[in-house]
């Protein structure tokens, strides 16, 4: 019907409204009602165009990674009152879409000679306060100079990457450097738990000495079970989806890309688990519960 009304509006000066309505089998009152609502439709269309431009800006600022939930959250943070279904529709109609994660290949190599370590996390990837419960893992980044390995330490309360290390190898000192950075930054607490898979690096005597030196307790999931370390796995899936590059020319370029992404992830990326706040906001706004004297 809208197409017919638009055709009548475009040709009414030459053919007349009555004749066009008769030929197109539409009611004249309906056409005039549609015509009277044109200014309101134009205003809505202009407002939607402005919204689409703002969505496009948010999408570009976040490396094309944000889908409609995070775009909606970012708009609301900016004071824009908007319905998430409208954001979904506008993004769909304009061809704006977030990234889809790729499946990650595990680097876990069990060490059968290591001392048994219990699973203190048991798939409960939550924490009451920052620095209490940490998870970590290793992934690889391909470069034309060979693999670059990344070890991370993720805080389960803030979802912040509090420690990381990069190297052209995956020896035990790679994961030691990551946990040491987290501790040196003051982002771990005495008695904290660090959970990982059963890779040889995490079961090494060197790594356990490093944990002990920082007052951190080890925790290990089962071999080959990605669900036992799902939070760490999820971060790497997000990184590899959003970082943009698949293969770097040099390890130096890959390092720079990782540093830039970690800064973005910790300071700017809205996290659904955190109620669409950033990890840094969650840490800086944390207030320990107060106890009242009897």
C-alpha positions as CSV (number, residue, x, y, z in Angstrom):
1,X,0.0,0.0,0.0
2,X,2.8,2.4,0.8
3,X,4.3,2.0,-2.6
4,X,0.9,2.9,-4.2
5,X,0.6,6.0,-2.0
6,X,4.1,7.1,-2.9
7,X,3.3,6.6,-6.6
8,X,0.1,8.7,-6.3
9,X,2.0,11.4,-4.5
10,X,4.7,11.5,-7.1
11,X,2.2,11.7,-10.1
12,X,-0.8,13.5,-8.6
13,X,0.0,16.8,-10.3
14,X,-0.2,15.3,-13.8
15,X,-2.8,12.5,-13.4
16,X,-4.9,13.6,-10.5
17,X,-5.5,11.9,-7.2
18,X,-9.0,10.5,-8.0
19,X,-7.9,8.9,-11.2
20,X,-4.8,7.3,-9.7
21,X,-6.7,6.0,-6.7
22,X,-9.2,4.4,-9.0
23,X,-6.6,2.8,-11.2
24,X,-4.6,1.5,-8.3
25,X,-7.7,0.5,-6.4
26,X,-6.9,2.4,-3.2
27,X,-9.1,4.7,-1.1
28,X,-8.6,8.5,-1.4
29,X,-9.1,9.0,2.4
30,X,-6.4,6.5,3.0
31,X,-4.0,8.3,0.7
32,X,-4.7,11.7,2.4
33,X,-4.2,10.1,5.8
34,X,-0.8,8.8,4.6
35,X,0.0,12.1,3.1
36,X,-0.7,14.0,6.3
37,X,1.6,11.7,8.2
38,X,4.6,12.3,5.9
39,X,6.3,14.9,8.1
40,X,6.2,12.5,11.1
41,X,7.6,9.7,8.9
42,X,10.4,12.0,7.7
43,X,11.3,12.9,11.2
44,X,11.4,9.2,12.2
45,X,13.5,8.4,9.2
46,X,16.0,11.2,10.0
47,X,16.2,10.1,13.6
48,X,16.9,6.5,12.5
49,X,19.6,7.7,10.1
50,X,21.3,9.6,13.0
51,X,21.0,6.4,15.1
52,X,22.5,4.3,12.4
53,X,25.5,6.7,12.1
54,X,26.1,6.5,15.8
55,X,25.8,2.7,15.7
56,X,28.3,2.7,12.8
57,X,30.7,4.8,14.8
58,X,30.5,2.5,17.9
59,X,30.9,-0.6,15.6
60,X,34.0,0.9,14.0
61,X,35.5,2.1,17.3
62,X,35.4,-1.4,18.6
63,X,37.1,-3.1,15.7
64,X,33.8,-4.3,14.2
65,X,33.4,-6.7,17.1
66,X,30.3,-5.4,18.8
67,X,26.9,-7.0,18.1
68,X,23.6,-5.5,19.0
69,X,23.8,-6.2,22.8
70,X,27.0,-4.3,23.3
71,X,26.0,-1.6,20.9
72,X,22.8,-1.1,22.9
73,X,24.7,-1.0,26.1
74,X,27.2,1.6,24.8
75,X,24.3,3.8,23.5
76,X,22.7,3.6,26.9
77,X,25.9,4.6,28.6
78,X,25.9,7.7,26.4
79,X,22.4,8.5,27.6
80,X,20.5,7.3,24.5
81,X,17.2,5.8,25.4
82,X,16.8,3.0,22.9
83,X,15.1,-0.5,22.6
84,X,17.5,-3.4,21.9
85,X,15.1,-4.8,19.3
86,X,15.3,-1.5,17.3
87,X,19.1,-1.7,17.4
88,X,18.9,-5.3,16.1
89,X,16.7,-4.2,13.3
90,X,18.7,-1.2,12.3
91,X,21.9,-3.2,12.3
92,X,20.3,-6.0,10.3
93,X,18.9,-3.6,7.7
94,X,22.2,-1.7,7.3
95,X,24.4,-4.9,7.2
96,X,26.2,-4.1,10.5
97,X,27.2,-7.3,12.3
98,X,29.7,-8.3,15.1
99,X,32.3,-11.0,14.7
100,X,31.7,-14.7,15.2
101,X,34.2,-16.6,17.3
102,X,36.5,-19.2,15.9
103,X,37.2,-22.5,17.6
104,X,40.6,-22.5,19.5
105,X,43.1,-25.4,19.4
106,X,44.4,-26.4,22.7
107,X,48.2,-26.4,23.6
108,X,47.8,-28.6,26.7
109,X,50.5,-31.2,27.1
110,X,50.1,-33.1,30.4
111,X,53.1,-33.8,32.6
112,X,52.5,-37.3,34.0
113,X,55.4,-36.9,36.5
114,X,54.0,-33.8,38.2
115,X,52.6,-33.7,41.8
116,X,48.8,-34.0,41.9
117,X,47.0,-30.6,42.3
118,X,43.3,-30.4,43.1
119,X,40.7,-28.4,41.1
120,X,39.7,-25.5,43.5
121,X,37.5,-23.8,40.9
122,X,35.2,-26.6,39.8
123,X,33.8,-24.6,36.9
124,X,32.6,-21.8,39.2
125,X,34.1,-18.9,37.3
126,X,33.0,-16.2,39.7
127,X,34.7,-14.3,42.5
128,X,33.5,-12.1,45.4
129,X,36.3,-9.6,45.0
130,X,39.2,-8.7,42.7
131,X,42.5,-10.6,43.1
132,X,40.9,-13.7,44.8
133,X,40.3,-16.2,41.9
134,X,42.4,-16.1,38.8
135,X,42.6,-18.3,35.6
136,X,45.2,-18.6,32.9
137,X,46.1,-20.2,29.7
138,X,48.6,-20.1,26.7
139,X,47.7,-19.5,23.1
140,X,49.8,-18.9,20.0
141,X,49.8,-16.2,17.4
142,X,51.2,-17.0,13.9
143,X,53.9,-14.7,12.4
144,X,56.2,-15.1,9.4
145,X,59.0,-15.4,11.9
146,X,57.4,-18.3,13.7
147,X,54.9,-18.7,16.6
148,X,54.5,-16.0,19.2
149,X,53.1,-17.5,22.5
150,X,50.9,-15.5,24.8
151,X,50.2,-16.4,28.4
152,X,47.5,-14.5,30.4
153,X,46.2,-14.2,33.9
154,X,42.5,-13.3,34.1
155,X,40.7,-12.1,37.2
156,X,37.3,-13.8,37.6
157,X,35.7,-10.9,39.5
158,X,36.7,-8.1,37.0
159,X,37.4,-10.2,33.9
160,X,40.5,-8.1,33.6
161,X,43.7,-9.4,32.1
162,X,45.9,-8.6,35.1
163,X,49.0,-10.3,33.9
164,X,50.4,-11.5,30.6
165,X,53.7,-12.5,28.9
166,X,54.8,-13.0,25.3
167,X,57.7,-15.1,24.0
168,X,58.8,-17.1,21.0
169,X,58.7,-20.3,23.3
170,X,56.3,-21.9,25.7
171,X,58.6,-22.8,28.5
172,X,57.7,-22.5,32.1
173,X,59.1,-19.0,32.5
174,X,56.5,-17.7,30.1
175,X,53.7,-18.5,32.6
176,X,55.9,-17.5,35.5
177,X,56.4,-14.0,34.0
178,X,52.6,-13.6,33.5
179,X,51.7,-14.4,37.1
180,X,54.6,-12.3,38.4
181,X,53.4,-9.3,36.5
182,X,49.9,-9.7,38.0
183,X,51.4,-9.9,41.5
184,X,53.9,-7.0,41.0
185,X,51.0,-4.8,39.9
186,X,49.3,-5.5,43.2
187,X,46.4,-7.3,41.5
188,X,46.5,-10.5,43.4
189,X,45.7,-11.2,47.1
190,X,47.5,-13.5,49.5
191,X,45.8,-16.9,49.4
192,X,44.4,-16.3,45.9
193,X,43.7,-19.3,43.7
194,X,45.2,-19.5,40.2
195,X,43.5,-22.1,38.0
196,X,44.8,-23.5,34.7
197,X,44.8,-26.6,32.5
198,X,47.3,-29.4,33.1
199,X,49.9,-28.3,30.7
200,X,53.5,-29.0,31.5
201,X,54.2,-25.3,32.1
202,X,51.6,-25.0,34.8
203,X,52.6,-28.3,36.5
204,X,56.3,-27.4,36.5
205,X,58.3,-27.0,39.8
206,X,59.4,-23.5,38.6
207,X,55.8,-22.3,38.2
208,X,54.8,-23.7,41.6
209,X,57.7,-22.0,43.2
210,X,56.6,-18.7,41.6
211,X,53.0,-19.2,42.9
212,X,54.3,-19.9,46.4
213,X,56.5,-16.8,46.4
214,X,53.5,-14.7,45.7
215,X,51.2,-16.5,48.2
216,X,49.0,-18.0,45.5
217,X,47.5,-21.5,45.5
218,X,47.5,-23.7,42.4
219,X,44.4,-25.3,40.9
220,X,44.2,-27.6,37.9
221,X,41.4,-28.8,35.7
222,X,41.2,-32.1,33.9
223,X,43.3,-32.9,30.9
224,X,41.6,-32.1,27.6
225,X,38.5,-30.6,29.2
226,X,38.0,-27.0,27.9
227,X,35.0,-26.6,30.2
228,X,37.2,-26.8,33.3
229,X,39.0,-23.6,32.2
230,X,36.2,-22.1,30.1
231,X,36.8,-18.5,31.2
232,X,40.4,-18.5,30.0
233,X,39.4,-20.3,26.8
234,X,36.6,-17.7,26.2
235,X,39.1,-14.8,26.5
236,X,41.4,-16.3,23.8
237,X,38.4,-16.9,21.5
238,X,37.4,-13.3,21.9
239,X,41.0,-12.0,21.3
240,X,41.5,-14.1,18.2
241,X,38.1,-13.0,16.8
242,X,38.5,-9.3,17.5
243,X,42.2,-8.6,17.1
244,X,41.7,-8.4,13.4
245,X,45.0,-9.9,12.0
246,X,45.4,-13.6,11.4
247,X,49.1,-13.7,10.5
248,X,51.7,-11.0,11.3
249,X,54.9,-10.3,9.4
250,X,57.0,-10.1,12.5
251,X,56.8,-11.0,16.1
252,X,57.3,-7.3,17.0
253,X,54.1,-6.4,15.0
254,X,52.2,-9.2,16.8
255,X,53.4,-8.0,20.2
256,X,52.3,-4.4,19.4
257,X,48.9,-5.7,18.3
258,X,48.5,-7.8,21.5
259,X,49.4,-4.8,23.7
260,X,47.0,-2.6,21.9
261,X,44.2,-5.2,22.2
262,X,44.8,-5.8,25.9
263,X,44.6,-2.1,26.6
264,X,41.4,-1.9,24.7
265,X,39.9,-5.0,26.3
266,X,40.7,-3.9,29.9
267,X,39.8,-0.2,29.5
268,X,37.1,0.1,26.8
269,X,35.4,-3.2,25.9
270,X,32.0,-3.7,27.5
271,X,31.7,-7.1,29.1
272,X,28.3,-8.8,29.2
273,X,29.3,-10.8,32.4
274,X,30.0,-7.4,34.1
275,X,26.6,-5.9,33.3
276,X,28.1,-4.2,30.2
277,X,30.9,-2.4,32.2
278,X,34.6,-2.6,31.4
279,X,37.0,-4.7,33.5
280,X,38.8,-1.6,34.7
281,X,35.6,0.1,35.8
282,X,34.6,-3.1,37.7
283,X,37.9,-3.1,39.6
284,X,38.1,0.6,40.3
285,X,34.4,0.8,41.5
286,X,34.7,-2.3,43.7
287,X,33.9,-1.6,47.4
288,X,34.5,-4.3,50.0
289,X,31.4,-5.1,52.0
290,X,31.3,-3.2,55.3
291,X,30.7,-5.0,58.6
292,X,28.8,-3.4,61.4
293,X,29.9,-3.7,65.0
294,X,27.5,-5.5,67.3
